[in-house]
Amino acid sequence: MARRRQAVTIKHVAADAGVSLQTVSRVINKEPSVRAELVERVQDAITRLGYVPSIAAQRMGGSRSYLIVALNDRERTIADWRAREGTDWVDQMLLGGMLTCITHGYRMIVELVDTHSDHIERELMAAIAALQPDGVILTPPHSDNPLIIGLLEAQRISFARIGSRRAGAGFALTMDDESAASLATKHLIAQGHTRIGFIAGPHDYELSAWRTDGWRTTMLAAGLADDLLARGDFGYASGRDAAMALLDAADPATAIIASNDQMALATLETCRSRGIEVPRDLSLISFDNTPIVRFTHPPLTAIDQPIADLAAQAVELIIGELAGSDAPSQPIIVPATLELRQSTAPRQQGDAL
């Protein structure tokens, strides 16, 4: 039987370089207090032995864990996983955050936390105790949760708040949801639509209010009524109910903006079931721009959320703060864009639903 190759450890590196374990750890952590001659000896030993630094070895030189934890909404994430409806938010967050972490010698993991849980303090403290993260990324609806923010402040953990524009502790980053909704509304107005409905998200997501404000402000500025507002919970069924309400109005919508892809897909199917053709009879815009909206019939025009860029910047800010860099002015805005596809068209005068 072939013998299993023994893993190279920090002890092997220290012995080969003729230095202490603490010296090796300081070199791995890139601490400036190590003499250049010792750094070269340790680096030569690492290369010669093929040693890969572990988090445990990195921790020996100080208090850093080289871990950044992203907290995501447990209930909604698990529901999407079980329904196999896609997790593009998580995927894009990992794309931007994980790759950026790697370039700095960090690792990123995702923890699911339920904001509404009575045990949130115990759950969060248990995760912090087990992982000892150097930084935390908060995503909606956690981004402005005062309990979570207070716990992270008390633990002196650097953190970023994606989807937040409030002043306060941590770094606030946003795609400016209000401007994104305004962008979608202006596109429909430019196409001649005057009856533009809006399907808002749930109240516990602050971004729902921002998107609604963006739609309403733009409608009123154009001299148009803002009476076609329906609310969903980001789920498919709620999107169907909201779409029916907008289509059944006395003066129905000729265009609809849905606050996420699931509610937009429900709107598209509701139109199909009623013989309403998109975009001939009704124009439709979604938020999120997850992969599925490119393969619907027709493909959906959508607000593209720069989630990967937001996560990457959040990681850079956290690591920069740990290194003593000055904090930039906030909130940090990474603008959303409107991806034009085939679900919007100029309003044909005289058409009626």
C-alpha positions as CSV (number, residue, x, y, z in Angstrom):
1,M,0.0,0.0,0.0
2,A,1.3,3.5,-0.9
3,R,2.1,5.7,2.0
4,R,0.1,8.8,2.3
5,R,2.2,11.9,1.8
6,Q,2.7,13.8,5.1
7,A,1.3,17.3,4.9
8,V,3.8,20.2,5.2
9,T,3.1,22.3,8.3
10,I,4.3,25.5,9.7
11,K,6.6,23.5,12.0
12,H,8.4,22.1,8.9
13,V,8.9,25.5,7.5
14,A,10.3,26.9,10.8
15,A,12.7,24.0,11.1
16,D,13.9,24.3,7.5
17,A,14.4,28.1,7.8
18,G,15.9,27.8,11.3
19,V,13.5,30.3,12.8
20,S,10.7,30.2,15.3
21,L,7.0,29.4,14.6
22,Q,6.1,33.0,15.5
23,T,8.6,34.3,12.9
24,V,7.1,32.1,10.2
25,S,3.6,33.3,11.1
26,R,4.7,37.0,11.0
27,V,6.1,36.5,7.5
28,I,2.9,34.7,6.4
29,N,0.9,37.6,7.8
30,K,3.2,40.1,6.0
31,E,4.0,42.0,9.2
32,P,6.6,44.7,8.7
33,S,8.5,43.9,11.9
34,V,10.5,41.0,10.4
35,R,14.0,41.5,9.1
36,A,14.4,41.2,5.3
37,E,16.9,38.4,5.7
38,L,14.5,36.3,7.7
39,V,11.6,37.0,5.3
40,E,13.8,35.7,2.5
41,R,14.7,32.5,4.4
42,V,11.1,31.8,5.3
43,Q,9.9,32.4,1.8
44,D,12.6,30.2,0.4
45,A,11.5,27.4,2.8
46,I,7.9,27.8,1.9
47,T,8.7,27.6,-1.8
48,R,11.0,24.6,-1.4
49,L,8.6,22.6,0.8
50,G,5.5,23.6,-1.1
51,Y,3.8,24.8,2.0
52,V,0.3,26.3,1.8
53,P,-0.4,28.7,4.7
54,S,-3.5,27.7,6.7
55,I,-5.9,30.0,8.6
56,A,-4.6,28.5,11.9
57,A,-1.1,29.4,11.0
58,Q,-2.1,32.9,10.1
59,R,-3.8,33.4,13.4
60,M,-0.7,32.6,15.3
61,G,0.8,36.0,14.5
62,G,-2.0,38.0,15.9
63,S,-5.8,38.2,16.2
64,R,-6.7,38.0,12.5
65,S,-8.6,35.1,11.1
66,Y,-8.4,36.1,7.5
67,L,-12.1,35.3,7.2
68,I,-14.9,37.6,6.0
69,V,-18.4,36.4,6.6
70,A,-21.4,37.4,4.5
71,L,-24.8,37.3,6.4
72,N,-27.7,36.5,4.1
73,D,-31.4,36.2,4.7
74,R,-32.0,32.7,5.9
75,E,-35.7,32.3,5.3
76,R,-35.7,33.7,1.7
77,T,-32.4,32.0,0.7
78,I,-33.5,28.5,1.9
79,A,-37.0,29.0,0.3
80,D,-35.3,29.8,-3.1
81,W,-33.0,26.8,-2.7
82,R,-35.8,24.4,-1.9
83,A,-38.0,25.7,-4.8
84,R,-34.9,25.6,-7.1
85,E,-35.7,29.1,-8.2
86,G,-32.2,30.2,-8.4
87,T,-29.8,32.0,-6.0
88,D,-28.3,34.6,-8.3
89,W,-28.0,37.1,-5.5
90,V,-25.8,34.7,-3.5
91,D,-23.9,33.6,-6.6
92,Q,-23.1,37.2,-7.6
93,M,-22.1,38.1,-4.0
94,L,-19.7,35.2,-3.9
95,L,-18.4,36.1,-7.4
96,G,-17.4,39.6,-6.3
97,G,-16.6,38.9,-2.7
98,M,-14.9,35.6,-2.8
99,L,-12.6,36.5,-5.7
100,T,-11.6,39.8,-4.1
101,C,-10.9,38.0,-0.8
102,I,-8.6,35.6,-2.5
103,T,-6.5,38.4,-4.0
104,H,-5.8,39.6,-0.5
105,G,-5.2,36.2,1.1
106,Y,-8.6,36.1,2.7
107,R,-11.5,33.6,2.6
108,M,-15.2,34.3,2.4
109,I,-18.1,32.2,3.7
110,V,-21.8,32.7,3.9
111,E,-23.9,32.4,7.0
112,L,-27.7,32.5,7.0
113,V,-29.4,34.5,9.7
114,D,-33.1,35.2,10.1
115,T,-33.6,38.9,11.1
116,H,-37.0,38.0,12.6
117,S,-35.7,35.3,14.8
118,D,-36.1,35.7,18.6
119,H,-32.7,34.0,18.9
120,I,-30.8,36.2,16.5
121,E,-28.4,37.5,19.1
122,R,-27.5,34.0,20.3
123,E,-27.1,32.7,16.7
124,L,-24.9,35.6,15.6
125,M,-22.7,35.5,18.7
126,A,-22.3,31.7,18.2
127,A,-21.2,32.3,14.6
128,I,-18.7,35.0,15.6
129,A,-17.3,32.8,18.4
130,A,-16.8,29.9,16.0
131,L,-15.5,31.7,13.0
132,Q,-13.8,34.8,14.6
133,P,-14.2,36.8,11.4
134,D,-12.1,39.8,10.6
135,G,-15.1,41.4,8.8
136,V,-18.8,40.9,8.1
137,I,-20.9,41.8,5.1
138,L,-24.5,42.5,5.7
139,T,-27.1,42.1,3.0
140,P,-30.8,43.1,3.0
141,P,-32.8,43.0,5.2
142,H,-29.9,42.8,7.7
143,S,-28.1,45.9,6.4
144,D,-29.8,48.3,8.8
145,N,-30.8,45.9,11.6
146,P,-29.9,47.8,14.7
147,L,-29.4,44.7,16.8
148,I,-27.0,43.1,14.3
149,I,-25.1,46.4,13.9
150,G,-24.9,46.9,17.6
151,L,-23.5,43.4,18.2
152,L,-20.8,43.9,15.5
153,E,-19.9,47.3,16.9
154,A,-19.6,45.8,20.4
155,Q,-17.3,43.1,19.1
156,R,-15.2,45.6,17.2
157,I,-15.6,43.8,13.9
158,S,-15.3,45.7,10.7
159,F,-18.4,45.5,8.6
160,A,-20.1,46.7,5.4
161,R,-23.8,47.2,4.7
162,I,-24.9,46.4,1.2
163,G,-28.2,47.9,0.2
164,S,-28.0,50.7,2.8
165,R,-27.6,54.5,2.6
166,R,-28.0,55.3,6.3
167,A,-25.3,57.1,8.2
168,G,-23.8,55.1,11.1
169,A,-21.3,52.4,11.8
170,G,-19.9,50.3,9.0
171,F,-19.6,51.0,5.4
172,A,-22.9,51.8,3.5
173,L,-23.0,50.7,-0.1
174,T,-26.0,50.9,-2.5
175,M,-26.9,50.7,-6.1
176,D,-29.3,53.6,-5.5
177,D,-32.6,51.8,-5.9
178,E,-34.5,55.0,-6.2
179,S,-32.6,56.0,-9.2
180,A,-32.8,52.5,-10.7
181,A,-36.6,52.6,-10.4
182,S,-36.6,56.1,-11.9
183,L,-34.5,54.8,-14.8
184,A,-37.0,52.1,-15.6
185,T,-39.9,54.5,-15.3
186,K,-38.4,57.1,-17.6
187,H,-37.7,54.4,-20.2
188,L,-41.4,53.5,-20.3
189,I,-42.5,57.2,-20.3
190,A,-40.2,57.8,-23.3
191,Q,-42.1,55.0,-25.1
192,G,-45.4,56.8,-24.6
193,H,-46.8,55.0,-21.6
194,T,-48.8,57.0,-19.2
195,R,-50.4,54.2,-17.2
196,I,-47.4,52.6,-15.6
197,G,-48.0,50.2,-12.7
198,F,-45.5,49.3,-10.0
199,I,-45.3,46.1,-8.0
200,A,-43.4,46.9,-4.8
201,G,-41.6,44.5,-2.5
202,P,-42.3,43.8,1.2
203,H,-42.0,46.5,3.8
204,D,-39.3,44.8,5.8
205,Y,-36.8,45.5,2.9
206,E,-36.0,49.2,3.0
207,L,-35.1,49.1,-0.6
208,S,-38.8,48.4,-1.4
209,A,-39.6,51.9,-0.3
210,W,-36.7,53.4,-2.2
211,R,-37.8,51.7,-5.5
212,T,-41.4,52.8,-4.9
213,D,-40.3,56.4,-4.3
214,G,-38.2,56.4,-7.5
215,W,-41.2,55.3,-9.5
216,R,-43.6,57.7,-7.8
217,T,-41.4,60.7,-8.0
218,T,-40.7,60.1,-11.7
219,M,-44.4,59.7,-12.5
220,L,-45.4,62.8,-10.7
221,A,-42.6,64.8,-12.3
222,A,-44.0,63.8,-15.7
223,G,-47.5,64.9,-14.6
224,L,-48.7,61.3,-14.5
225,A,-50.9,59.6,-11.9
226,D,-49.2,57.3,-9.3
227,D,-52.3,55.3,-8.5
228,L,-51.2,52.0,-10.0
229,L,-49.3,50.6,-7.0
230,A,-49.5,47.0,-5.8
231,R,-47.4,45.2,-3.3
232,G,-45.9,41.7,-3.2
233,D,-43.5,39.8,-1.0
234,F,-40.9,39.0,-3.8
235,G,-42.7,35.6,-4.2
236,Y,-44.3,34.4,-7.4
237,A,-47.9,34.1,-6.0
238,S,-47.8,37.6,-4.7
239,G,-46.6,38.8,-8.1
240,R,-49.6,37.2,-9.7
241,D,-52.0,38.8,-7.3
242,A,-50.4,42.2,-7.8
243,A,-50.4,41.9,-11.6
244,M,-54.1,41.0,-11.6
245,A,-54.9,44.1,-9.5
246,L,-53.0,46.4,-11.9
247,L,-54.7,44.8,-14.9
248,D,-58.1,44.9,-13.4
249,A,-58.0,48.6,-12.5
250,A,-60.7,50.8,-14.0
251,D,-57.9,52.5,-16.1
252,P,-55.5,49.6,-16.3
253,A,-51.7,49.6,-16.7
254,T,-50.2,49.5,-20.2
255,A,-46.8,48.9,-18.6
256,I,-45.6,47.3,-15.3
257,I,-42.4,47.5,-13.4
258,A,-41.9,44.5,-11.0
259,S,-39.5,44.8,-8.0
260,N,-37.9,41.4,-8.6
261,D,-37.8,38.7,-11.3
262,Q,-40.2,36.2,-9.6
263,M,-42.9,38.8,-9.5
264,A,-42.1,39.8,-13.1
265,L,-42.3,36.2,-14.2
266,A,-45.7,35.9,-12.5
267,T,-46.9,39.1,-14.3
268,L,-45.7,37.6,-17.7
269,E,-47.7,34.4,-17.0
270,T,-50.7,36.3,-15.9
271,C,-50.7,38.3,-19.1
272,R,-50.3,35.1,-21.1
273,S,-53.3,33.5,-19.4
274,R,-55.4,36.5,-20.3
275,G,-54.4,36.8,-23.9
276,I,-52.4,39.9,-23.2
277,E,-49.3,39.9,-25.5
278,V,-46.0,41.3,-24.1
279,P,-44.9,43.8,-25.4
280,R,-47.6,44.5,-27.9
281,D,-50.3,45.0,-25.3
282,L,-48.3,45.6,-22.2
283,S,-44.6,46.5,-21.6
284,L,-42.8,44.8,-18.7
285,I,-39.6,45.6,-16.7
286,S,-38.1,43.6,-13.9
287,F,-35.5,44.1,-11.2
288,D,-32.7,41.6,-10.6
289,N,-31.8,40.5,-14.1
290,T,-31.2,36.9,-13.0
291,P,-30.3,34.5,-15.8
292,I,-33.9,33.2,-16.3
293,V,-35.2,36.5,-17.6
294,R,-33.0,36.1,-20.7
295,F,-34.8,32.9,-21.7
296,T,-38.5,33.9,-21.2
297,H,-40.7,34.7,-24.2
298,P,-40.1,37.5,-24.7
299,P,-36.8,38.1,-22.9
300,L,-37.4,40.6,-20.2
301,T,-36.0,44.1,-20.0
302,A,-34.5,44.4,-16.5
303,I,-32.7,46.5,-14.0
304,D,-29.3,44.8,-13.5
305,Q,-28.1,45.0,-9.9
306,P,-24.3,45.3,-9.6
307,I,-24.2,42.8,-6.8
308,A,-20.8,41.4,-7.6
309,D,-19.3,44.9,-7.7
310,L,-21.0,45.9,-4.5
311,A,-19.6,42.7,-2.7
312,A,-16.1,43.3,-4.1
313,Q,-16.1,46.9,-2.9
314,A,-17.4,45.8,0.5
315,V,-14.5,43.4,0.8
316,E,-12.0,46.1,-0.2
317,L,-13.4,48.5,2.3
318,I,-13.2,46.0,5.2
319,I,-9.7,44.9,4.4
320,G,-8.6,48.5,3.9
321,E,-10.0,49.5,7.3
322,L,-8.1,46.6,8.9
323,A,-4.9,47.9,7.2
324,G,-5.6,51.4,8.6
325,S,-6.8,53.1,5.4
326,D,-9.0,56.2,5.6
327,A,-12.7,55.5,5.1
328,P,-14.2,57.1,1.9
329,S,-17.3,59.3,2.0
330,Q,-20.6,57.4,2.2
331,P,-22.8,56.0,1.1
332,I,-20.8,54.4,-1.7
333,I,-23.0,54.2,-4.9
334,V,-22.5,51.6,-7.6
335,P,-25.1,52.5,-10.2
336,A,-27.5,49.9,-11.6
337,T,-28.1,49.7,-15.4
338,L,-31.1,49.0,-17.5
339,E,-30.7,45.9,-19.8
340,L,-33.0,46.4,-22.8
341,R,-34.6,43.3,-24.2
342,Q,-37.9,42.5,-26.0
343,S,-40.5,43.0,-23.3
344,T,-40.9,46.8,-23.8
345,A,-42.2,48.6,-26.8
346,P,-43.8,52.0,-27.7
347,R,-47.4,52.4,-26.5
348,Q,-49.8,52.0,-29.5
349,Q,-52.3,54.8,-29.2
350,G,-55.9,53.6,-29.0
351,D,-55.0,50.1,-27.8
352,A,-56.9,48.8,-24.8
353,L,-56.3,45.8,-22.6
